[in-house]
Amino acid sequence: MPKRILVTGGAGFIGSHLCERLLSEDNEVLCLDNFYTGAKRNIEELMDSKKFELIRHDITLPILLEVDQIYNLACPASPVHYQYNPVKTIKTNVIGALNMLGLAKRVKAKILQASTSEVYGDPEEHPQKESYWGRVNPVGIRSCYDEGKRCAETLCMDFHRQNKVDVRIVRIFNTYGPNMNQNDGRVVSNFIVQALKNQPLAVYGNGNQTRSFQYIDDLIEGMIRMMENESGFIGPVNLGNPDEFSIKELAEKILKLIPESESKIIYKPLPQDDPKQRQPDITLAKQMLDWEPKIKLEEGLKKTVEYFRKIL
């Protein structure tokens, strides 16, 4: 049965893909965004749908809506943006989550909170399981995001225990694909844009630090399965691709996909609190959601390169 679904941060990278998928399943979609990092062009094609509505709003301010489900994705997710105004970032994570949980409580909506692998900090456990409490610096330059998301998870659990709100928590690992912001400072978009512009690819540290990259379509599938599961499973659950690559390998793969590029790899010092390893243990997602990523890195990178060729 079609539902009325609110997606906060709906004009952002992940949000726009989620809105498109939910519309394709005949739902009514309310896309809420303050356009701090979201972009109109991400949702342009959805505007023609009678079932799509765009609301320009900041979730740090309350809003009254009637909905069946809420996907709370609003928050800048790349260091460049979340460190630009750290106080705003933590307000979005904490006050924004409070407002959305209050709305869910009032209208008895199900709510899915987009958390992050950053809650694990610079981990001493590898790969990271949901039961690992993490190693986060509470006073570092990244903590507005890390601690903000940890606090949002706490709020979800407390609203669930105290007010019986139907919550779901997903911890999202590095995700890439079309609609990424070209200057958002994330490694995949950085490298592709640098290679297309014949600029040097800046690798931080020695390039041996690893990341696991999941393609956007795999993530959206996991989020929808999490929202729709009726087993009483509320998470948190890791959604990520366990295939691990070094940053240097990623740079080399991207240069291969853009053969006309004259870019070379250069090395720069590692930023503060940058994790050395990041890899999800997705055992729980496989068991509870019957979910695992299907799209291999090369295939996803090809689609992403095509997208950036178009917009550049």
C-alpha positions in Angstrom: 0.0 0.0 0.0 1.4 3.4 -0.9 2.6 5.5 2.0 3.3 9.2 2.8 7.0 9.4 3.4 9.2 12.2 4.7 12.8 12.3 3.6 14.9 14.9 5.4 18.0 15.9 3.4 16.0 14.7 0.4 17.9 16.9 -2.1 21.3 15.5 -1.0 23.3 12.7 -2.5 21.7 9.8 -0.6 18.3 11.5 -0.1 17.7 12.2 -3.8 18.3 8.5 -4.7 16.0 7.5 -1.9 13.2 9.9 -3.0 13.5 8.5 -6.6 13.2 4.9 -5.4 10.3 5.6 -3.0 8.4 7.4 -5.8 9.0 4.5 -8.2 7.1 2.4 -5.7 4.1 4.7 -5.9 4.6 6.4 -2.5 3.8 10.0 -1.8 7.2 11.7 -1.0 7.8 14.9 1.0 11.4 16.0 0.4 12.6 18.4 3.1 16.0 20.2 2.6 17.6 23.5 3.6 20.0 23.3 0.6 23.1 23.8 2.7 24.7 20.9 0.8 21.6 19.6 -1.1 21.2 20.6 -4.8 18.0 21.3 -6.8 19.5 19.5 -9.8 19.5 16.2 -7.8 15.7 16.3 -7.7 14.8 18.2 -10.8 13.5 15.1 -12.6 11.3 14.2 -9.6 9.5 17.6 -9.6 7.2 16.6 -12.4 5.6 13.9 -10.3 2.3 14.7 -8.6 3.3 12.6 -5.7 6.5 14.6 -5.0 6.6 17.7 -2.8 9.6 19.8 -1.9 9.7 21.7 1.4 12.5 24.1 2.1 13.1 23.8 5.8 15.8 23.3 8.4 15.2 20.4 10.8 16.7 22.3 13.7 13.2 24.1 13.7 10.1 22.0 14.4 7.7 21.2 11.6 4.1 19.8 11.7 3.4 17.2 9.0 1.2 14.1 8.7 3.3 11.1 7.5 3.6 7.4 7.8 7.4 7.1 7.7 10.4 9.4 8.2 13.9 8.8 6.8 16.1 11.3 8.8 19.1 11.9 6.5 19.6 15.7 7.0 23.2 16.5 7.9 26.3 17.5 5.9 28.3 14.2 5.6 31.7 15.2 4.3 34.4 16.7 6.5 34.7 19.8 4.3 31.1 20.7 4.9 30.5 19.5 8.5 33.7 21.2 9.8 32.8 24.5 8.0 30.1 25.2 10.6 30.6 22.6 13.4 28.0 24.1 15.7 25.4 23.9 13.0 26.4 20.3 12.3 25.9 19.2 15.9 22.6 21.1 16.1 21.4 19.4 12.9 22.4 16.0 14.4 21.0 16.5 17.9 18.1 19.1 17.7 17.2 17.9 14.2 16.9 14.3 15.5 14.9 15.5 18.5 12.4 17.3 16.2 12.0 14.3 13.9 11.6 11.9 16.8 9.0 14.3 18.3 7.1 14.3 15.0 7.3 10.5 14.8 5.9 10.2 18.3 3.1 12.6 17.6 1.9 11.1 14.3 2.9 7.5 15.2 5.3 7.3 12.2 8.1 4.8 11.8 11.5 6.6 11.7 14.8 5.5 10.3 17.9 7.4 11.5 20.9 7.6 9.2 23.9 7.1 11.4 27.4 6.6 10.2 30.5 4.4 10.5 32.1 7.5 12.0 30.6 6.4 15.3 33.4 3.8 15.5 36.1 6.6 15.3 39.6 5.4 14.6 38.8 1.7 15.5 40.9 -0.7 17.4 38.6 -3.6 16.2 38.7 -4.7 12.6 36.3 -5.2 10.8 33.8 -3.2 12.9 30.8 -5.0 14.4 27.7 -3.2 15.7 28.6 -4.3 19.2 31.9 -2.3 19.1 31.5 0.9 21.1 34.1 2.8 19.1 37.1 5.0 19.8 36.1 8.6 19.1 37.9 11.8 20.2 35.1 13.9 21.8 37.0 17.2 21.5 38.5 16.7 18.0 37.7 18.6 14.7 35.5 15.7 13.5 33.6 15.2 16.7 30.7 17.6 15.8 29.8 14.9 13.3 30.9 11.7 15.1 29.5 12.7 18.5 26.4 14.3 16.9 25.5 11.0 15.2 26.3 9.0 18.4 23.9 11.3 20.3 21.2 10.9 17.6 21.4 7.1 18.1 21.0 7.6 21.9 18.0 9.8 21.3 16.4 7.1 19.1 16.9 4.4 21.7 15.5 6.6 24.5 12.4 7.6 22.4 11.9 3.9 21.7 12.2 2.8 25.3 10.4 5.7 26.9 7.7 6.6 24.3 7.5 3.3 22.2 8.5 5.2 19.0 9.2 2.7 16.2 12.8 3.5 15.4 15.4 2.0 13.0 19.1 2.9 13.0 21.5 2.2 10.1 25.2 3.0 10.2 26.3 4.0 6.7 29.8 3.3 5.5 31.5 5.1 2.6 29.0 5.4 -0.2 29.5 6.8 -3.7 27.6 7.3 -7.0 25.8 9.9 -9.2 24.5 13.1 -7.5 27.6 13.4 -5.2 28.5 17.0 -4.7 31.6 17.7 -6.9 33.4 19.7 -4.2 32.3 17.8 -1.1 35.8 16.6 -0.3 34.9 12.9 -0.3 37.6 10.7 -1.7 35.7 9.2 -4.7 34.3 12.5 -6.0 37.6 14.3 -5.3 39.7 11.8 -7.3 37.2 11.7 -10.2 36.9 15.5 -10.5 40.7 15.9 -10.2 41.3 13.3 -12.9 38.7 14.8 -15.3 40.3 18.3 -14.8 43.9 16.9 -15.2 44.7 18.0 -11.7 47.0 15.9 -9.4 45.2 13.3 -7.3 45.9 14.2 -3.7 46.4 11.1 -1.5 46.8 11.8 2.3 49.4 9.9 4.2 51.1 7.1 2.4 47.8 6.0 0.8 47.8 2.6 2.6 44.8 3.6 4.8 41.8 1.5 3.7 38.2 2.2 3.1 35.2 0.1 1.9 33.1 1.7 -0.8 29.5 0.9 -1.4 27.5 2.0 -4.5 24.4 4.1 -3.7 21.8 1.6 -5.1 23.0 -1.1 -2.7 22.7 1.4 0.3 19.1 2.4 -0.7 18.1 -1.2 -0.9 19.4 -1.8 2.6 17.7 1.2 4.0 14.3 0.3 2.6 14.7 -3.3 3.8 15.5 -1.9 7.3 12.5 0.4 7.3 10.1 -2.3 6.1 11.4 -5.2 8.3 8.6 -6.3 10.6 10.7 -8.6 12.8 11.1 -6.0 15.5 14.8 -5.5 14.5 15.7 -1.8 15.1 19.5 -1.9 14.8 21.9 -0.4 14.8 22.9 -2.2 11.6 26.0 -1.7 9.4 25.3 -0.9 5.8 28.5 -1.0 3.8 30.6 -3.0 1.4 33.1 -5.2 3.1 35.4 -5.2 0.1 38.4 -3.2 1.3 40.7 -1.1 -0.8 43.6 1.2 0.0 43.2 4.9 -1.0 46.2 4.5 -3.4 44.4 1.5 -5.1 41.3 3.6 -5.5 43.3 6.5 -7.1 44.9 4.0 -9.6 41.5 2.5 -10.5 40.0 5.9 -11.3 43.0 6.9 -13.4 42.5 3.7 -15.4 38.8 4.5 -16.0 39.8 8.0 -17.3 42.5 7.1 -19.8 42.7 10.6 -21.3 43.6 12.1 -17.9 47.1 13.6 -17.5 46.8 13.5 -13.7 49.5 12.0 -11.4 49.2 10.9 -7.8 50.7 13.3 -5.1 51.0 12.7 -1.4 50.0 15.1 1.4 50.1 14.8 5.3 47.3 12.9 7.0 44.5 15.0 8.6 43.8 14.8 12.4 41.8 11.9 13.6 41.6 10.3 10.1 40.9 6.6 10.6 43.5 4.2 9.2 41.1 1.4 8.5 37.4 1.2 7.9 35.5 -2.0 7.0 32.0 -3.1 8.0 31.1 -6.5 9.4 27.8 -7.0 7.7 26.9 -10.4 9.3 23.9 -8.8 11.0 22.5 -7.2 7.8 22.8 -10.5 6.0 20.9 -12.4 8.9 18.2 -9.8 9.6 17.6 -8.1 6.3 18.9 -10.7 3.8 21.0 -7.8 2.4 24.5 -7.6 1.0 26.0 -5.3 -1.6 25.8 -6.5 -5.2 27.6 -3.8 -7.2 31.4 -4.2 -7.6 33.7 -1.2 -7.3 34.7 -1.0 -11.0 31.0 -1.1 -12.1 29.9 1.6 -9.7 32.9 3.8 -10.5 32.1 3.7 -14.2 28.6 5.0 -13.6 30.0 7.7 -11.2 32.6 8.8 -13.8 29.9 9.1 -16.4 27.8 11.3 -14.1 30.8 13.7 -13.4 31.6 13.9 -17.1 28.1 15.1 -17.7 28.0 17.8 -15.0 31.5 19.1 -15.5 
